[in-house]
Amino acid sequence: MGLEGRVALVTGATGGGMGRSIALTLARDGADVVLNYRARQERAAAVVAAVESLGRRALPFAADVSDADAVDAMFAAARARFGRVDIVVNSAGGPWKPQDITEIAPAHLRAVLAEEIEATVLLLRAALPEMRRQGWGRFISIGGYLADDWRFGPPEAPLDYPLGKAARHWLTRTLGPRELAHGVTVNAIAPGPTPPVSLDDALAALRGGRRGRAGNTPQDVAEVAAFLCSDEAVRITGAVIPLPGATAV
Ligand SMILES: NC(=O)c1ccc[n+]([C@@H]2O[C@H](COP(=O)([O-])OP(=O)(O)OC[C@H]3O[C@@H](n4cnc5c(N)ncnc54)[C@H](OP(=O)(O)O)[C@@H]3O)[C@@H](O)[C@H]2O)c1
């Protein structure tokens, strides 16, 4: 799906999961990519090499997405290298571990909500003015399946995490229709359980082939993201797309 000439910034792009598969898939489809990660530089180098093997340019950038100065510095570096940022995928976040609400420490709560909510606003704030000016933009958040009504979510999960995901959904639904007049779409993908894969498996999945019916793979999520970035998806905005995975439906 033609993303030639586009520049995508993907947060949390060097783990074993969705961020990396999304970055590789957007590169497969023609985009140059900014690969955001928090700390682990050696993993970033392998993903840079994989993007370059697809014939695209990659800029790795270490930044905590809940830090406003770091986010602004990342966008400045992206624009210095590629000229602009057309696509933002807000994937960094999670994981969670079981915790009762009475046990959640205030500092932990602040960190989770900063990563899920504040980071989303910081990315929107950095990206939207340029997207509006150029009349084309795509902003995609990774939310969470069932986060809008966690009565049906896993009871052992801490409530800070789905609260943050629900806020990502709320921002998506609210901003999506508003930005359409500017040629910008704002959408979210809400996956259920999506286990990580090796880099070799992620690269193999890029080339298609059966991904199985047992549950979500990162590539399943990445293909939805790639479609949302395409010109064909220009009218889809404010959508929170469920990918239940292995969760019973
Ligand atoms: N996996 C699932 O079953 C599942 C289900 C529903 C939703 N999700 C959501 O989907 C997204 C991707 O999850 P994933 O499981 O596929 O993980 P992943 O992409 O393999 O890894 C997440 C990446 O985000 C990075 N990250 C976390 N906090 C960050 C921060 N503050 N600043 C910059 N980078 C940060 C991590 O970096 P470090 O390695 O340096 O910490 C890690 O590389 C997350 O938002 C997650 O909450 C996951």
The ligand as an SDF file (V2000), in Angstrom:
LIG
                    3D

 48 52  0  0  0  0  0  0  0  0999 V2000
    1.1010   -7.5050   24.0580 N   0  0  0  0  0  0  0  0  0  0  0  0
   -0.1950   -7.4940   24.3610 C   0  0  0  0  0  0  0  0  0  0  0  0
   -0.8130   -8.5280   24.6240 O   0  0  0  0  0  0  0  0  0  0  0  0
   -0.9440   -6.1780   24.3250 C   0  0  0  0  0  0  0  0  0  0  0  0
   -2.3430   -6.1940   24.3230 C   0  0  0  0  0  0  0  0  0  0  0  0
   -3.0460   -4.9820   24.2360 C   0  0  0  0  0  0  0  0  0  0  0  0
   -2.3370   -3.7920   24.1360 C   0  0  0  0  0  0  0  0  0  0  0  0
   -0.9650   -3.8020   24.1600 N   0  0  0  0  0  0  0  0  0  0  0  0
   -0.2730   -2.5250   23.9900 C   0  0  0  0  0  0  0  0  0  0  0  0
    0.3820   -2.5450   22.7200 O   0  0  0  0  0  0  0  0  0  0  0  0
    1.5490   -1.7280   22.7540 C   0  0  0  0  0  0  0  0  0  0  0  0
    2.7360   -2.5530   22.3060 C   0  0  0  0  0  0  0  0  0  0  0  0
    2.9060   -3.6170   23.2360 O   0  0  0  0  0  0  0  0  0  0  0  0
    3.7580   -4.9430   22.9680 P   0  0  0  0  0  0  0  0  0  0  0  0
    3.3610   -5.8940   24.0440 O   0  0  0  0  0  0  0  0  0  0  0  0
    3.6590   -5.3560   21.5480 O   0  0  0  0  0  0  0  0  0  0  0  0
    5.1920   -4.4800   23.3550 O   0  0  0  0  0  0  0  0  0  0  0  0
    6.4570   -4.1980   22.5070 P   0  0  0  0  0  0  0  0  0  0  0  0
    6.0920   -3.3990   21.3190 O   0  0  0  0  0  0  0  0  0  0  0  0
    7.2180   -5.4330   22.2950 O   0  0  0  0  0  0  0  0  0  0  0  0
    7.2510   -3.3480   23.5730 O   0  0  0  0  0  0  0  0  0  0  0  0
    6.8240   -2.0970   24.0640 C   0  0  0  0  0  0  0  0  0  0  0  0
    7.9440   -1.1440   23.7910 C   0  0  0  0  0  0  0  0  0  0  0  0
    7.5740    0.1280   24.3090 O   0  0  0  0  0  0  0  0  0  0  0  0
    8.7190    0.6960   24.8790 C   0  0  0  0  0  0  0  0  0  0  0  0
    8.3270    1.6630   25.8900 N   0  0  0  0  0  0  0  0  0  0  0  0
    7.5720    1.4350   26.9910 C   0  0  0  0  0  0  0  0  0  0  0  0
    7.4420    2.5830   27.6740 N   0  0  0  0  0  0  0  0  0  0  0  0
    8.1240    3.5320   26.9840 C   0  0  0  0  0  0  0  0  0  0  0  0
    8.3710    4.9070   27.1710 C   0  0  0  0  0  0  0  0  0  0  0  0
    7.8690    5.5480   28.2460 N   0  0  0  0  0  0  0  0  0  0  0  0
    9.0820    5.5800   26.2460 N   0  0  0  0  0  0  0  0  0  0  0  0
    9.5820    4.9530   25.1580 C   0  0  0  0  0  0  0  0  0  0  0  0
    9.3970    3.6400   24.9260 N   0  0  0  0  0  0  0  0  0  0  0  0
    8.6850    2.9460   25.8370 C   0  0  0  0  0  0  0  0  0  0  0  0
    9.4680   -0.4570   25.5160 C   0  0  0  0  0  0  0  0  0  0  0  0
   10.8080   -0.0930   25.6280 O   0  0  0  0  0  0  0  0  0  0  0  0
   11.7430   -0.7890   26.7540 P   0  0  0  0  0  0  0  0  0  0  0  0
   11.9780   -2.1660   26.2570 O   0  0  0  0  0  0  0  0  0  0  0  0
   12.9730    0.0540   26.7360 O   0  0  0  0  0  0  0  0  0  0  0  0
   10.9850   -0.7220   28.0470 O   0  0  0  0  0  0  0  0  0  0  0  0
    9.2320   -1.5670   24.5020 C   0  0  0  0  0  0  0  0  0  0  0  0
   10.2720   -1.5910   23.5410 O   0  0  0  0  0  0  0  0  0  0  0  0
    1.6340   -1.1970   24.1910 C   0  0  0  0  0  0  0  0  0  0  0  0
    1.0190    0.0740   24.2650 O   0  0  0  0  0  0  0  0  0  0  0  0
    0.8220   -2.2130   24.9890 C   0  0  0  0  0  0  0  0  0  0  0  0
    0.3100   -1.6620   26.1810 O   0  0  0  0  0  0  0  0  0  0  0  0
   -0.2660   -4.9580   24.2600 C   0  0  0  0  0  0  0  0  0  0  0  0
  1  2  1  0
  2  3  2  0
  2  4  1  0
  4  5  1  0
  4 48  2  0
  5  6  2  0
  6  7  1  0
  7  8  2  0
  8  9  1  0
  8 48  1  0
  9 10  1  0
  9 46  1  0
 10 11  1  0
 11 12  1  0
 11 44  1  0
 12 13  1  0
 13 14  1  0
 14 15  2  0
 14 16  1  0
 14 17  1  0
 17 18  1  0
 18 19  2  0
 18 20  1  0
 18 21  1  0
 21 22  1  0
 22 23  1  0
 23 24  1  0
 23 42  1  0
 24 25  1  0
 25 26  1  0
 25 36  1  0
 26 27  1  0
 26 35  1  0
 27 28  2  0
 28 29  1  0
 29 30  1  0
 29 35  2  0
 30 31  1  0
 30 32  2  0
 32 33  1  0
 33 34  2  0
 34 35  1  0
 36 37  1  0
 36 42  1  0
 37 38  1  0
 38 39  2  0
 38 40  1  0
 38 41  1  0
 42 43  1  0
 44 45  1  0
 44 46  1  0
 46 47  1  0
M  CHG  2   8   1  16  -1
M  END
$$$$
